[in-house]
């Protein structure tokens, strides 16, 4: 669906308790139709109806009385300029950011601030939203900035304890005349005089923070601002070798502010690249939230480039990210566009001037000063676990030597690695991939099921520092449709375990491959712990592995419980009341035999064609098998009264021994023929 826009004098909000959309309209272009969709159906002033209803009414309301022009030049050529407040629309300008709604302000056309309502049809407004998802609506931006700020703001206003802010930025935030330092010095110190204010700037060369005291407060608490701003940085800079010192050592934080985009603009170049670029942000935010749970998150939609349209898609990437994850968006981009990217806002094509920095601060202050009765904190999507991985051997557990089962090599050498291992590994080893790539082909039935759907691919990977930029890339490919998406060259984010994330729409044909590249250069080596492919917009980790806790997975007729503290495993069949695990060091199997089956437990091997029964245990405890083999001959009793328990059997080279009662043995000779 084509994106529709509300003007700056309109607003769109939601209520998380009843999942209703409430549209408030004051712009003149809406007035004649507002009665169509402002329905006082609840005491809160809510909106009832499907998203299709809302779309139809917005379509009818947004542009009523507004003339549509193909380009911004066409609009600016209108003479004389119409009356104050007259609306208009630019529909097909070659510069994406020029498209949208405009109003006459003080005799000139001014673009209205955009609030994108993207893909509304995918979600019904009267459907309840999962608390686990933690989002208001999928794939559209609703500014949650004030809610994400509310947690730390509450700490500061109540002087309740020390608190900290983590800033992750490129060079638009590392200088003392740029927004991070100025926000700390001009806003935090001024508005919270009771707090001491400490500013820490990260040095990626020494991997340390500097310490600067900006204010000695009148109270006993301190607010720390950790500014991990690196010139030329991409989000991945902070999840490789810098992760420990830049993030982990000072975690947890009360607020995180992400300011990236300039150095990843154009990383993906095909037409549907917003989801893929969003993955580059998710790689940072979800790794960060692993170490700093329950943290508010703000994401800057950075300024456009002065001289070209390279950054024009970034606004949509950030809107998509924030709408999907519930982060707060700080929309600097639109402020620069509203001023027609005036040269006074820049010191060069990219970096903001003092006037441009003022716009950064203006939008951040709006979030900070906003009134909200609710608080938003976030956890990593990788804290949410999935029992279904579409890659059947995505953890490489079915692997002895050579290539893991189901995977195919192409110009690569694959070995098991036991030294470079993810601390959260499922196997206590990783897969070492040298050169070329490995790929996993999905089966035909799964390809048919996934065709046209959104899928997300996540790989837990380690790329050593010295490797080339083409090392450790991931890709999704479908033969026949031309779908072939490859993650960007990895200039940074090396020297540490991290996630690589890719989300695409699966336009599939007869084959679909998930790939992991040793390198796309001549030589390169990476290490992989797991690869996960799921339906949906967000990645997840696989079944939770938690120390010292019992984890139970079950449906209506089967269950598995794991207890790592005891080292036990229990498996039930037809038992819905699982509440304990196996005894220490044991595997306990329980079968109620409720369906009248002959055998309680069966053991199988499986080849490519079918399952092959190896043995079975009857419900009365009798064990039946096609053969019996000792690993080695046993130690014979020393006498007929040697220690033994009833039913014990032993073999040596000459006799078979049977214990007929406690400490009572008989034997029979073994003879040749």
ABEGO torsion letter per residue (X at the ends): XBBBBBBAABBBBBBAAAGBBBBBBABAAAAAAAAAABBBABAAGBBBEBAAAAAAAAAAAAABGBBBBABAAAAAABOBBBBBGBBBBBAABABAAABEBBBBBGGBBBBBBBBBBBGAAABBAABBBBAAAGBABBGBBBBAAAAAAAAAAAAAAAGABBBBBBBBBBAAAABAABAAAAAAAAAAAAABAABBBBBBBBBAAAGBBBBBBABBBABABBBBBBBBBBBGBBAAAAABAAAAAAAAAAOBBABBBBBBGAAABGABABABAAAAAAAAAAAAAAAAAAABBGBBBBBBBBBBBAABAAAAAAAAAAAAAAAAAGBBBBBAAAAAAAAGGBAAABABAABBBAAAAAAAAAAAAAAAABBBABBBBBBBAAABBBABBABABAAGABBABEBBBGBBBBGBBBBBBAABBBAABAAGBBBBBBEEBBBBBBBAAAAAAABGBBBBBBBBBBBBAABBAABGBBBBBBBGAGBBBBBBBBABGBGBBBBBBBBBBBBBBABBBBBBBABABABEBBBBABBBBBBEABBBBBBBBBBGBBBBBBBAABBBBBBAAAGBBBBBBGBAABABBBBBGBBBBBBAGAAGBABABBBBBBBAABBBBABBBBAAGBBBBABBBBABBBBBBABAABBBBBGBBBBBAABBBBBABBGBBBBBBBBBX
